[in-house]
């Protein structure tokens, strides 16, 4: 017979989620540390498999500049996506 493996309790929870286990662990830890909102946006951005801030090759430098202007020096598409979503929510609430 083969070797039997058993999941840890955390592994059992992660295996029941319909997403990559690394993203699931990130979301569970975010919920435990009460910072779920920005990490939900980051997880959504990561699940796309590509940057939400893509630009044509000849305009990448301009796009990078505009991203830094709008969302700061995060050097992280995921944090910039969270900031963009937060900004969208604020604009939507303002009408």
PyMOL commands that place a pseudoatom at each C-alpha (Angstrom):
pseudoatom trace, name=CA, resn=UNK, resi=1, chain=A, elem=C, hetatm=0, pos=[0.000, 0.000, 0.000]
pseudoatom trace, name=CA, resn=UNK, resi=2, chain=A, elem=C, hetatm=0, pos=[0.855, 3.622, -0.360]
pseudoatom trace, name=CA, resn=UNK, resi=3, chain=A, elem=C, hetatm=0, pos=[1.651, 6.189, 2.245]
pseudoatom trace, name=CA, resn=UNK, resi=4, chain=A, elem=C, hetatm=0, pos=[-1.355, 7.906, 3.832]
pseudoatom trace, name=CA, resn=UNK, resi=5, chain=A, elem=C, hetatm=0, pos=[-1.178, 11.642, 4.460]
pseudoatom trace, name=CA, resn=UNK, resi=6, chain=A, elem=C, hetatm=0, pos=[-3.488, 13.572, 6.748]
pseudoatom trace, name=CA, resn=UNK, resi=7, chain=A, elem=C, hetatm=0, pos=[-4.194, 17.277, 6.634]
pseudoatom trace, name=CA, resn=UNK, resi=8, chain=A, elem=C, hetatm=0, pos=[-3.599, 19.502, 9.619]
pseudoatom trace, name=CA, resn=UNK, resi=9, chain=A, elem=C, hetatm=0, pos=[-6.700, 21.333, 10.867]
pseudoatom trace, name=CA, resn=UNK, resi=10, chain=A, elem=C, hetatm=0, pos=[-5.563, 24.424, 8.935]
pseudoatom trace, name=CA, resn=UNK, resi=11, chain=A, elem=C, hetatm=0, pos=[-4.924, 22.291, 5.852]
pseudoatom trace, name=CA, resn=UNK, resi=12, chain=A, elem=C, hetatm=0, pos=[-8.429, 20.853, 6.124]
pseudoatom trace, name=CA, resn=UNK, resi=13, chain=A, elem=C, hetatm=0, pos=[-9.934, 24.347, 6.083]
pseudoatom trace, name=CA, resn=UNK, resi=14, chain=A, elem=C, hetatm=0, pos=[-7.704, 25.471, 3.231]
pseudoatom trace, name=CA, resn=UNK, resi=15, chain=A, elem=C, hetatm=0, pos=[-8.533, 22.427, 1.124]
pseudoatom trace, name=CA, resn=UNK, resi=16, chain=A, elem=C, hetatm=0, pos=[-12.242, 23.251, 1.387]
pseudoatom trace, name=CA, resn=UNK, resi=17, chain=A, elem=C, hetatm=0, pos=[-11.807, 26.738, -0.111]
pseudoatom trace, name=CA, resn=UNK, resi=18, chain=A, elem=C, hetatm=0, pos=[-12.285, 27.110, -3.880]
pseudoatom trace, name=CA, resn=UNK, resi=19, chain=A, elem=C, hetatm=0, pos=[-8.961, 28.893, -4.446]
pseudoatom trace, name=CA, resn=UNK, resi=20, chain=A, elem=C, hetatm=0, pos=[-5.219, 28.371, -4.350]
pseudoatom trace, name=CA, resn=UNK, resi=21, chain=A, elem=C, hetatm=0, pos=[-4.142, 27.265, -0.871]
pseudoatom trace, name=CA, resn=UNK, resi=22, chain=A, elem=C, hetatm=0, pos=[-1.613, 30.120, -0.598]
pseudoatom trace, name=CA, resn=UNK, resi=23, chain=A, elem=C, hetatm=0, pos=[-4.354, 32.685, -1.233]
pseudoatom trace, name=CA, resn=UNK, resi=24, chain=A, elem=C, hetatm=0, pos=[-6.629, 30.853, 1.183]
pseudoatom trace, name=CA, resn=UNK, resi=25, chain=A, elem=C, hetatm=0, pos=[-3.985, 30.946, 3.909]
pseudoatom trace, name=CA, resn=UNK, resi=26, chain=A, elem=C, hetatm=0, pos=[-3.412, 34.643, 3.247]
pseudoatom trace, name=CA, resn=UNK, resi=27, chain=A, elem=C, hetatm=0, pos=[-7.153, 35.330, 3.607]
pseudoatom trace, name=CA, resn=UNK, resi=28, chain=A, elem=C, hetatm=0, pos=[-7.522, 33.247, 6.762]
pseudoatom trace, name=CA, resn=UNK, resi=29, chain=A, elem=C, hetatm=0, pos=[-4.580, 35.026, 8.378]
pseudoatom trace, name=CA, resn=UNK, resi=30, chain=A, elem=C, hetatm=0, pos=[-5.960, 38.377, 7.225]
pseudoatom trace, name=CA, resn=UNK, resi=31, chain=A, elem=C, hetatm=0, pos=[-9.271, 37.585, 8.886]
pseudoatom trace, name=CA, resn=UNK, resi=32, chain=A, elem=C, hetatm=0, pos=[-7.505, 36.587, 12.107]
pseudoatom trace, name=CA, resn=UNK, resi=33, chain=A, elem=C, hetatm=0, pos=[-5.481, 39.813, 12.133]
pseudoatom trace, name=CA, resn=UNK, resi=34, chain=A, elem=C, hetatm=0, pos=[-8.486, 41.939, 11.149]
pseudoatom trace, name=CA, resn=UNK, resi=35, chain=A, elem=C, hetatm=0, pos=[-7.087, 43.297, 7.903]
pseudoatom trace, name=CA, resn=UNK, resi=36, chain=A, elem=C, hetatm=0, pos=[-9.290, 41.337, 5.524]
pseudoatom trace, name=CA, resn=UNK, resi=37, chain=A, elem=C, hetatm=0, pos=[-10.578, 44.129, 3.259]
pseudoatom trace, name=CA, resn=UNK, resi=38, chain=A, elem=C, hetatm=0, pos=[-7.301, 45.118, 1.558]
pseudoatom trace, name=CA, resn=UNK, resi=39, chain=A, elem=C, hetatm=0, pos=[-6.204, 41.494, 1.290]
pseudoatom trace, name=CA, resn=UNK, resi=40, chain=A, elem=C, hetatm=0, pos=[-9.447, 40.460, -0.390]
pseudoatom trace, name=CA, resn=UNK, resi=41, chain=A, elem=C, hetatm=0, pos=[-8.601, 42.952, -3.126]
pseudoatom trace, name=CA, resn=UNK, resi=42, chain=A, elem=C, hetatm=0, pos=[-4.989, 41.733, -3.236]
pseudoatom trace, name=CA, resn=UNK, resi=43, chain=A, elem=C, hetatm=0, pos=[-6.146, 38.105, -3.482]
pseudoatom trace, name=CA, resn=UNK, resi=44, chain=A, elem=C, hetatm=0, pos=[-8.512, 39.007, -6.316]
pseudoatom trace, name=CA, resn=UNK, resi=45, chain=A, elem=C, hetatm=0, pos=[-5.681, 40.800, -8.124]
pseudoatom trace, name=CA, resn=UNK, resi=46, chain=A, elem=C, hetatm=0, pos=[-3.329, 37.843, -7.612]
pseudoatom trace, name=CA, resn=UNK, resi=47, chain=A, elem=C, hetatm=0, pos=[-5.915, 35.338, -8.821]
pseudoatom trace, name=CA, resn=UNK, resi=48, chain=A, elem=C, hetatm=0, pos=[-5.995, 37.064, -12.212]
pseudoatom trace, name=CA, resn=UNK, resi=49, chain=A, elem=C, hetatm=0, pos=[-2.524, 35.748, -12.965]
pseudoatom trace, name=CA, resn=UNK, resi=50, chain=A, elem=C, hetatm=0, pos=[-1.508, 39.082, -14.488]
pseudoatom trace, name=CA, resn=UNK, resi=51, chain=A, elem=C, hetatm=0, pos=[-1.164, 42.630, -13.236]
pseudoatom trace, name=CA, resn=UNK, resi=52, chain=A, elem=C, hetatm=0, pos=[-4.312, 44.717, -13.097]
pseudoatom trace, name=CA, resn=UNK, resi=53, chain=A, elem=C, hetatm=0, pos=[-2.051, 47.584, -14.156]
pseudoatom trace, name=CA, resn=UNK, resi=54, chain=A, elem=C, hetatm=0, pos=[-0.964, 46.235, -17.526]
pseudoatom trace, name=CA, resn=UNK, resi=55, chain=A, elem=C, hetatm=0, pos=[-0.006, 48.614, -20.293]
pseudoatom trace, name=CA, resn=UNK, resi=56, chain=A, elem=C, hetatm=0, pos=[1.291, 48.311, -23.841]
pseudoatom trace, name=CA, resn=UNK, resi=57, chain=A, elem=C, hetatm=0, pos=[5.054, 47.843, -23.986]
pseudoatom trace, name=CA, resn=UNK, resi=58, chain=A, elem=C, hetatm=0, pos=[5.652, 51.317, -25.421]
pseudoatom trace, name=CA, resn=UNK, resi=59, chain=A, elem=C, hetatm=0, pos=[3.683, 52.954, -22.567]
pseudoatom trace, name=CA, resn=UNK, resi=60, chain=A, elem=C, hetatm=0, pos=[4.904, 50.951, -19.560]
pseudoatom trace, name=CA, resn=UNK, resi=61, chain=A, elem=C, hetatm=0, pos=[7.127, 53.724, -18.232]
pseudoatom trace, name=CA, resn=UNK, resi=62, chain=A, elem=C, hetatm=0, pos=[4.243, 56.209, -18.387]
pseudoatom trace, name=CA, resn=UNK, resi=63, chain=A, elem=C, hetatm=0, pos=[1.895, 53.707, -16.734]
pseudoatom trace, name=CA, resn=UNK, resi=64, chain=A, elem=C, hetatm=0, pos=[4.401, 53.067, -13.930]
pseudoatom trace, name=CA, resn=UNK, resi=65, chain=A, elem=C, hetatm=0, pos=[4.733, 56.809, -13.358]
pseudoatom trace, name=CA, resn=UNK, resi=66, chain=A, elem=C, hetatm=0, pos=[0.948, 57.278, -13.227]
pseudoatom trace, name=CA, resn=UNK, resi=67, chain=A, elem=C, hetatm=0, pos=[0.566, 54.319, -10.864]
pseudoatom trace, name=CA, resn=UNK, resi=68, chain=A, elem=C, hetatm=0, pos=[3.155, 55.805, -8.476]
pseudoatom trace, name=CA, resn=UNK, resi=69, chain=A, elem=C, hetatm=0, pos=[1.487, 59.211, -8.702]
pseudoatom trace, name=CA, resn=UNK, resi=70, chain=A, elem=C, hetatm=0, pos=[-1.928, 57.789, -7.870]
pseudoatom trace, name=CA, resn=UNK, resi=71, chain=A, elem=C, hetatm=0, pos=[-1.054, 55.068, -5.353]
pseudoatom trace, name=CA, resn=UNK, resi=72, chain=A, elem=C, hetatm=0, pos=[2.316, 55.994, -3.915]
pseudoatom trace, name=CA, resn=UNK, resi=73, chain=A, elem=C, hetatm=0, pos=[5.655, 54.214, -3.912]
pseudoatom trace, name=CA, resn=UNK, resi=74, chain=A, elem=C, hetatm=0, pos=[4.242, 50.840, -2.887]
pseudoatom trace, name=CA, resn=UNK, resi=75, chain=A, elem=C, hetatm=0, pos=[6.235, 48.873, -5.515]
pseudoatom trace, name=CA, resn=UNK, resi=76, chain=A, elem=C, hetatm=0, pos=[3.456, 46.338, -5.227]
pseudoatom trace, name=CA, resn=UNK, resi=77, chain=A, elem=C, hetatm=0, pos=[0.649, 45.856, -7.719]
pseudoatom trace, name=CA, resn=UNK, resi=78, chain=A, elem=C, hetatm=0, pos=[-1.415, 44.204, -5.001]
pseudoatom trace, name=CA, resn=UNK, resi=79, chain=A, elem=C, hetatm=0, pos=[-1.127, 47.147, -2.580]
pseudoatom trace, name=CA, resn=UNK, resi=80, chain=A, elem=C, hetatm=0, pos=[-1.746, 49.560, -5.450]
pseudoatom trace, name=CA, resn=UNK, resi=81, chain=A, elem=C, hetatm=0, pos=[-4.836, 47.531, -6.427]
pseudoatom trace, name=CA, resn=UNK, resi=82, chain=A, elem=C, hetatm=0, pos=[-6.083, 47.755, -2.835]
pseudoatom trace, name=CA, resn=UNK, resi=83, chain=A, elem=C, hetatm=0, pos=[-5.515, 51.529, -2.876]
pseudoatom trace, name=CA, resn=UNK, resi=84, chain=A, elem=C, hetatm=0, pos=[-7.275, 51.820, -6.248]
pseudoatom trace, name=CA, resn=UNK, resi=85, chain=A, elem=C, hetatm=0, pos=[-10.270, 49.873, -4.968]
pseudoatom trace, name=CA, resn=UNK, resi=86, chain=A, elem=C, hetatm=0, pos=[-10.391, 51.994, -1.811]
pseudoatom trace, name=CA, resn=UNK, resi=87, chain=A, elem=C, hetatm=0, pos=[-10.287, 55.129, -3.985]
pseudoatom trace, name=CA, resn=UNK, resi=88, chain=A, elem=C, hetatm=0, pos=[-13.042, 53.794, -6.223]
pseudoatom trace, name=CA, resn=UNK, resi=89, chain=A, elem=C, hetatm=0, pos=[-15.192, 53.047, -3.171]
pseudoatom trace, name=CA, resn=UNK, resi=90, chain=A, elem=C, hetatm=0, pos=[-14.676, 56.578, -1.871]
pseudoatom trace, name=CA, resn=UNK, resi=91, chain=A, elem=C, hetatm=0, pos=[-15.536, 58.112, -5.241]
pseudoatom trace, name=CA, resn=UNK, resi=92, chain=A, elem=C, hetatm=0, pos=[-18.606, 55.917, -5.554]
pseudoatom trace, name=CA, resn=UNK, resi=93, chain=A, elem=C, hetatm=0, pos=[-19.805, 56.924, -2.088]
pseudoatom trace, name=CA, resn=UNK, resi=94, chain=A, elem=C, hetatm=0, pos=[-19.255, 60.592, -2.921]
pseudoatom trace, name=CA, resn=UNK, resi=95, chain=A, elem=C, hetatm=0, pos=[-21.444, 60.210, -6.012]
for i in range(1, 95): cmd.bond("trace and resi %d" % i, "trace and resi %d" % (i + 1))
show_as sticks, trace
zoom trace
